[in-house]
Amino acid sequence: QLQLVESGGGLVQPGGSLRLSCSHSTFNLDYHAVGWFRQVPGKERERVSCVTKDGSTEYADSVKGRFTISRHNAMNMIDLQMNSLKPEDTAVYYCAVDLDCWMVNAYGWGKGTLVTVSS
């Protein structure tokens, strides 16, 4: 069963930046849309961003202008650059794949990486 690997989380002050990565050692991410999601305990999972197979990107309104998703095909990795972080960005961040960014049948959920934005 596919399980992607998320990394790069940590503790950062408000206004700071973090760069998350989504990868897998053998599953080729080039041929799939890849989405970043986040979840806070007790709340529904929220889709943060997505990149299609051809590189088109989508963002939730809450992160538009602050987060940037990018592909690094040579490294089989999808990054999420997060700038101007706010306390409300605190969550466990996950990545998943699907045929397109509708992410209706998203799969490959990893263990997530915790992002904490706090002073």
C-alpha positions as protocol buffer text, in pm:
chain_id: "A"
residue {
  index: 1
  type: GLN
  ca { x: 0 y: 0 z: 0 }
}
residue {
  index: 2
  type: LEU
  ca { x: 139 y: 336 z: -103 }
}
residue {
  index: 3
  type: GLN
  ca { x: 249 y: 567 z: 175 }
}
residue {
  index: 4
  type: LEU
  ca { x: 408 y: 896 z: 85 }
}
residue {
  index: 5
  type: VAL
  ca { x: 662 y: 1059 z: 314 }
}
residue {
  index: 6
  type: GLU
  ca { x: 606 y: 1413 z: 443 }
}
residue {
  index: 7
  type: SER
  ca { x: 888 y: 1606 z: 606 }
}
residue {
  index: 8
  type: GLY
  ca { x: 998 y: 1954 z: 700 }
}
residue {
  index: 9
  type: GLY
  ca { x: 757 y: 2045 z: 976 }
}
residue {
  index: 10
  type: GLY
  ca { x: 856 y: 2215 z: 1297 }
}
residue {
  index: 11
  type: LEU
  ca { x: 804 y: 2505 z: 1531 }
}
residue {
  index: 12
  type: VAL
  ca { x: 819 y: 2852 z: 1378 }
}
residue {
  index: 13
  type: GLN
  ca { x: 725 y: 3199 z: 1497 }
}
residue {
  index: 14
  type: PRO
  ca { x: 441 y: 3392 z: 1333 }
}
residue {
  index: 15
  type: GLY
  ca { x: 567 y: 3552 z: 1015 }
}
residue {
  index: 16
  type: GLY
  ca { x: 826 y: 3283 z: 966 }
}
residue {
  index: 17
  type: SER
  ca { x: 871 y: 3025 z: 690 }
}
residue {
  index: 18
  type: LEU
  ca { x: 892 y: 2652 z: 650 }
}
residue {
  index: 19
  type: ARG
  ca { x: 939 y: 2425 z: 352 }
}
residue {
  index: 20
  type: LEU
  ca { x: 760 y: 2092 z: 350 }
}
residue {
  index: 21
  type: SER
  ca { x: 848 y: 1805 z: 121 }
}
residue {
  index: 22
  type: CYS
  ca { x: 646 y: 1510 z: -8 }
}
residue {
  index: 23
  type: SER
  ca { x: 835 y: 1219 z: -158 }
}
residue {
  index: 24
  type: HIS
  ca { x: 854 y: 848 z: -221 }
}
residue {
  index: 25
  type: SER
  ca { x: 1147 y: 629 z: -301 }
}
residue {
  index: 26
  type: THR
  ca { x: 987 y: 431 z: -583 }
}
residue {
  index: 27
  type: PHE
  ca { x: 642 y: 571 z: -669 }
}
residue {
  index: 28
  type: ASN
  ca { x: 675 y: 819 z: -954 }
}
residue {
  index: 29
  type: LEU
  ca { x: 500 y: 1141 z: -862 }
}
residue {
  index: 30
  type: ASP
  ca { x: 543 y: 1282 z: -1214 }
}
residue {
  index: 31
  type: TYR
  ca { x: 233 y: 1107 z: -1343 }
}
residue {
  index: 32
  type: HIS
  ca { x: -3 y: 1213 z: -1068 }
}
residue {
  index: 33
  type: ALA
  ca { x: -159 y: 1523 z: -924 }
}
residue {
  index: 34
  type: VAL
  ca { x: -20 y: 1580 z: -575 }
}
residue {
  index: 35
  type: GLY
  ca { x: -208 y: 1760 z: -305 }
}
residue {
  index: 36
  type: TRP
  ca { x: -111 y: 1901 z: 31 }
}
residue {
  index: 37
  type: PHE
  ca { x: -369 y: 1885 z: 308 }
}
residue {
  index: 38
  type: ARG
  ca { x: -376 y: 1981 z: 673 }
}
residue {
  index: 39
  type: GLN
  ca { x: -577 y: 1876 z: 971 }
}
residue {
  index: 40
  type: VAL
  ca { x: -626 y: 2009 z: 1320 }
}
residue {
  index: 41
  type: PRO
  ca { x: -762 y: 1768 z: 1584 }
}
residue {
  index: 42
  type: GLY
  ca { x: -1139 y: 1788 z: 1592 }
}
residue {
  index: 43
  type: LYS
  ca { x: -1166 y: 1958 z: 1254 }
}
residue {
  index: 44
  type: GLU
  ca { x: -1208 y: 1830 z: 902 }
}
residue {
  index: 45
  type: ARG
  ca { x: -909 y: 1785 z: 680 }
}
residue {
  index: 46
  type: GLU
  ca { x: -853 y: 2087 z: 456 }
}
residue {
  index: 47
  type: ARG
  ca { x: -695 y: 2085 z: 114 }
}
residue {
  index: 48
  type: VAL
  ca { x: -422 y: 2348 z: 111 }
}
residue {
  index: 49
  type: SER
  ca { x: -274 y: 2320 z: -234 }
}
residue {
  index: 50
  type: CYS
  ca { x: -240 y: 2092 z: -533 }
}
residue {
  index: 51
  type: VAL
  ca { x: -23 y: 2060 z: -841 }
}
residue {
  index: 52
  type: THR
  ca { x: -141 y: 1874 z: -1152 }
}
residue {
  index: 53
  type: LYS
  ca { x: 65 y: 1647 z: -1373 }
}
residue {
  index: 54
  type: ASP
  ca { x: 131 y: 1934 z: -1610 }
}
residue {
  index: 55
  type: GLY
  ca { x: 230 y: 2175 z: -1334 }
}
residue {
  index: 56
  type: SER
  ca { x: -88 y: 2376 z: -1287 }
}
residue {
  index: 57
  type: THR
  ca { x: -136 y: 2482 z: -926 }
}
residue {
  index: 58
  type: GLU
  ca { x: -429 y: 2548 z: -697 }
}
residue {
  index: 59
  type: TYR
  ca { x: -445 y: 2703 z: -351 }
}
residue {
  index: 60
  type: ALA
  ca { x: -697 y: 2741 z: -76 }
}
residue {
  index: 61
  type: ASP
  ca { x: -799 y: 3103 z: -24 }
}
residue {
  index: 62
  type: SER
  ca { x: -654 y: 3090 z: 326 }
}
residue {
  index: 63
  type: VAL
  ca { x: -301 y: 3034 z: 195 }
}
residue {
  index: 64
  type: LYS
  ca { x: -309 y: 3207 z: -143 }
}
residue {
  index: 65
  type: GLY
  ca { x: -17 y: 3445 z: -180 }
}
residue {
  index: 66
  type: ARG
  ca { x: 171 y: 3287 z: 112 }
}
residue {
  index: 67
  type: PHE
  ca { x: 222 y: 2924 z: 9 }
}
residue {
  index: 68
  type: THR
  ca { x: 384 y: 2794 z: -309 }
}
residue {
  index: 69
  type: ILE
  ca { x: 369 y: 2436 z: -431 }
}
residue {
  index: 70
  type: SER
  ca { x: 635 y: 2312 z: -670 }
}
residue {
  index: 71
  type: ARG
  ca { x: 756 y: 1996 z: -837 }
}
residue {
  index: 72
  type: HIS
  ca { x: 1111 y: 1873 z: -831 }
}
residue {
  index: 73
  type: ASN
  ca { x: 1076 y: 1590 z: -1079 }
}
residue {
  index: 74
  type: ALA
  ca { x: 1444 y: 1499 z: -1079 }
}
residue {
  index: 75
  type: MET
  ca { x: 1415 y: 1431 z: -708 }
}
residue {
  index: 76
  type: ASN
  ca { x: 1063 y: 1285 z: -723 }
}
residue {
  index: 77
  type: MET
  ca { x: 957 y: 1541 z: -468 }
}
residue {
  index: 78
  type: ILE
  ca { x: 679 y: 1798 z: -423 }
}
residue {
  index: 79
  type: ASP
  ca { x: 756 y: 2095 z: -200 }
}
residue {
  index: 80
  type: LEU
  ca { x: 527 y: 2334 z: -21 }
}
residue {
  index: 81
  type: GLN
  ca { x: 700 y: 2661 z: 61 }
}
residue {
  index: 82
  type: MET
  ca { x: 510 y: 2832 z: 340 }
}
residue {
  index: 83
  type: ASN
  ca { x: 580 y: 3198 z: 410 }
}
residue {
  index: 84
  type: SER
  ca { x: 423 y: 3455 z: 642 }
}
residue {
  index: 85
  type: LEU
  ca { x: 300 y: 3177 z: 863 }
}
residue {
  index: 86
  type: LYS
  ca { x: 14 y: 3243 z: 1101 }
}
residue {
  index: 87
  type: PRO
  ca { x: -92 y: 3063 z: 1419 }
}
residue {
  index: 88
  type: GLU
  ca { x: -396 y: 2933 z: 1231 }
}
residue {
  index: 89
  type: ASP
  ca { x: -162 y: 2745 z: 996 }
}
residue {
  index: 90
  type: THR
  ca { x: -78 y: 2514 z: 1285 }
}
residue {
  index: 91
  type: ALA
  ca { x: -177 y: 2161 z: 1184 }
}
residue {
  index: 92
  type: VAL
  ca { x: -51 y: 1824 z: 1075 }
}
residue {
  index: 93
  type: TYR
  ca { x: 25 y: 1845 z: 704 }
}
residue {
  index: 94
  type: TYR
  ca { x: -21 y: 1549 z: 471 }
}
residue {
  index: 95
  type: CYS
  ca { x: 31 y: 1487 z: 103 }
}
residue {
  index: 96
  type: ALA
  ca { x: -160 y: 1252 z: -124 }
}
residue {
  index: 97
  type: VAL
  ca { x: -196 y: 1171 z: -494 }
}
residue {
  index: 98
  type: ASP
  ca { x: -480 y: 1129 z: -739 }
}
residue {
  index: 99
  type: LEU
  ca { x: -543 y: 1154 z: -1112 }
}
residue {
  index: 100
  type: ASP
  ca { x: -631 y: 1523 z: -1084 }
}
residue {
  index: 101
  type: CYS
  ca { x: -664 y: 1798 z: -828 }
}
residue {
  index: 102
  type: TRP
  ca { x: -1023 y: 1717 z: -751 }
}
residue {
  index: 103
  type: MET
  ca { x: -860 y: 1464 z: -516 }
}
residue {
  index: 104
  type: VAL
  ca { x: -1185 y: 1268 z: -499 }
}
residue {
  index: 105
  type: ASN
  ca { x: -1003 y: 941 z: -454 }
}
residue {
  index: 106
  type: ALA
  ca { x: -683 y: 1071 z: -301 }
}
residue {
  index: 107
  type: TYR
  ca { x: -454 y: 801 z: -169 }
}
residue {
  index: 108
  type: GLY
  ca { x: -103 y: 748 z: -44 }
}
residue {
  index: 109
  type: TRP
  ca { x: -152 y: 934 z: 282 }
}
residue {
  index: 110
  type: GLY
  ca { x: 162 y: 943 z: 490 }
}
residue {
  index: 111
  type: LYS
  ca { x: 206 y: 993 z: 862 }
}
residue {
  index: 112
  type: GLY
  ca { x: 210 y: 1369 z: 820 }
}
residue {
  index: 113
  type: THR
  ca { x: 442 y: 1637 z: 947 }
}
residue {
  index: 114
  type: LEU
  ca { x: 348 y: 1873 z: 1229 }
}
residue {
  index: 115
  type: VAL
  ca { x: 367 y: 2247 z: 1175 }
}
residue {
  index: 116
  type: THR
  ca { x: 336 y: 2464 z: 1484 }
}
residue {
  index: 117
  type: VAL
  ca { x: 322 y: 2841 z: 1447 }
}
residue {
  index: 118
  type: SER
  ca { x: 362 y: 3005 z: 1784 }
}
residue {
  index: 119
  type: SER
  ca { x: 558 y: 3274 z: 1960 }
}
